[in-house]
Amino acid sequence: MAWRDWCVQADWPGIEILNAGLAGMRHAHTQQPLRFVAQTPELLADGLHYEARIFERGEIATRRDNWHDLLNAMVWCRYPAIKSALNLRQHDDVQSVGAKQRTPAQYAQTLFDEGGAIVQLRDAALLPAWDRHDWQELFRPVHWQAGAIRIEVFGHALLEHALTPDKLMTAKCLVWCGDATSIDLSELTAGAIADANWLTDPQELRPLPVSGIPGWHTTQDDAFYATAECFRPARPGRVYPMLRTVVP
């Protein structure tokens, strides 16, 4: 995947290189050809909302020399169906309530877009530990080594935070349950978002302190899981949503 080289090449990748990474992709719902465009004062003078510009023109405004936008471009290349679904939902809400208001669904979509991850829980017995924030049990290496938990990091802000050594990070997760290995979770997730079956409220998102994943952080002893700021206890009365099932 060519876009992986963008982070290590000598020169900052220009718009033409980013567009080569899209390889002719189209918006999954409007069929507009997708392309990155330089975010300049001239571009912004059209007055279009960021999401409207993508929905109506297929243009993804992108700042040069900006890690946040570069990583966003990489996510568009890797997960175009999910990004298209988020854009569809965001655009619909902007049309409904205007650009100056935000619905609970928009907050949920933004949280996932910026800091989200898709998780497949192959061992449903781990769910009670997760929901009660029993981080030491959830992050026992045996669970991760055995493949009981599969995670795909999606949020570009979460990826940006990973550039800072030892930064404690928490992902906002959409969770599937099942042991299927051949299922495309990104397509399932895109469909659930586009159909408004997911991301209607921020409370749907399960927090996962990714710094606790075995091997992620430099220090992961008992004291780390007991005292590090990212490992927060469950809030009294917090109820997480039912899991979606992955068809074997």
C-alpha positions, 0 to 999 in steps of 0.5 A, spaced: 500 500 500 503 506 497 500 511 502 504 507 508 511 510 504 508 517 505 510 517 513 517 516 511 519 519 505 524 525 504 519 530 502 512 531 504 507 528 500 503 533 495 496 533 493 498 529 487 501 524 491 495 523 495 490 523 489 494 517 486 493 513 493 486 514 492 486 510 485 480 513 482 476 511 488 468 514 488 464 516 494 460 510 496 453 514 496 454 519 491 459 516 486 462 523 485 470 521 484 474 523 490 480 527 490 484 531 495 484 539 494 489 544 497 485 547 503 487 555 501 483 561 502 481 561 495 478 554 496 474 556 503 471 562 499 466 558 496 463 558 503 461 550 503 461 546 509 467 541 509 462 535 509 458 539 503 464 540 499 466 532 499 458 530 498 457 535 493 463 535 489 468 529 492 473 534 494 477 533 501 480 539 503 487 538 505 492 542 509 499 541 506 505 539 512 499 537 516 500 530 520 492 530 522 490 531 514 495 527 512 493 521 516 486 523 514 488 522 507 491 515 509 484 513 512 480 515 506 485 511 502 484 505 507 477 505 509 473 509 503 466 506 504 466 508 512 469 515 510 463 515 505 458 513 510 460 518 515 460 524 510 453 521 508 450 522 515 454 528 517 451 532 510 444 529 512 444 532 519 447 539 516 442 539 511 437 538 517 439 542 523 444 547 519 452 548 520 451 552 526 448 546 530 450 539 532 446 533 533 448 527 538 449 523 532 454 528 529 458 528 536 458 520 535 460 520 528 466 526 529 468 522 536 469 515 531 472 519 525 477 522 530 478 517 535 475 511 533 477 503 532 473 497 530 473 491 534 472 484 533 471 480 540 472 473 538 471 471 545 464 474 548 466 472 555 471 478 555 465 483 554 463 483 562 470 485 564 470 490 558 464 493 561 466 494 568 472 497 566 476 491 568 483 493 564 487 488 567 483 482 565 481 485 558 489 486 557 491 480 559 496 478 554 493 471 553 487 474 550 491 478 545 496 473 543 490 468 542 487 473 537 480 473 542 480 481 540 482 484 533 482 491 533 483 496 527 484 503 528 480 508 524 481 515 527 486 519 524 487 524 530 488 517 534 493 515 529 496 523 530 497 522 537 501 515 536 506 520 534 508 522 541 512 517 545 508 514 551 502 518 550 496 515 553 490 514 548 483 511 548 479 509 542 472 510 541 470 503 539 464 500 535 464 492 537 462 486 533 462 479 536 463 473 533 469 468 531 469 469 523 476 470 520 474 472 513 469 477 514 470 484 512 469 488 518 470 495 514 464 494 509 459 491 515 461 497 519 460 502 513 453 499 512 451 500 519 453 507 519 450 509 513 443 506 515 443 510 521 443 503 525 450 506 528 453 512 531 446 516 533 449 517 540 456 518 543 454 513 548 454 507 543 462 508 543 466 503 548 472 506 550 478 502 549 485 505 552 489 502 547 495 504 551 494 498 555 494 493 549 500 488 550 506 491 547 503 498 545 506 502 551 513 501 554 511 500 561 505 495 562 506 493 569 500 492 575 501 499 577 500 502 570 494 499 569 492 501 576 494 508 576 495 511 569 490 516 567 487 513 561 484 507 565 478 510 568 473 506 572 466 505 570 461 511 571 456 508 576 449 507 571 453 507 565 450 502 560 453 499 554 449 497 548 448 490 545 454 488 541 452 486 533 454 479 531 459 477 526 455 472 521 460 466 521 
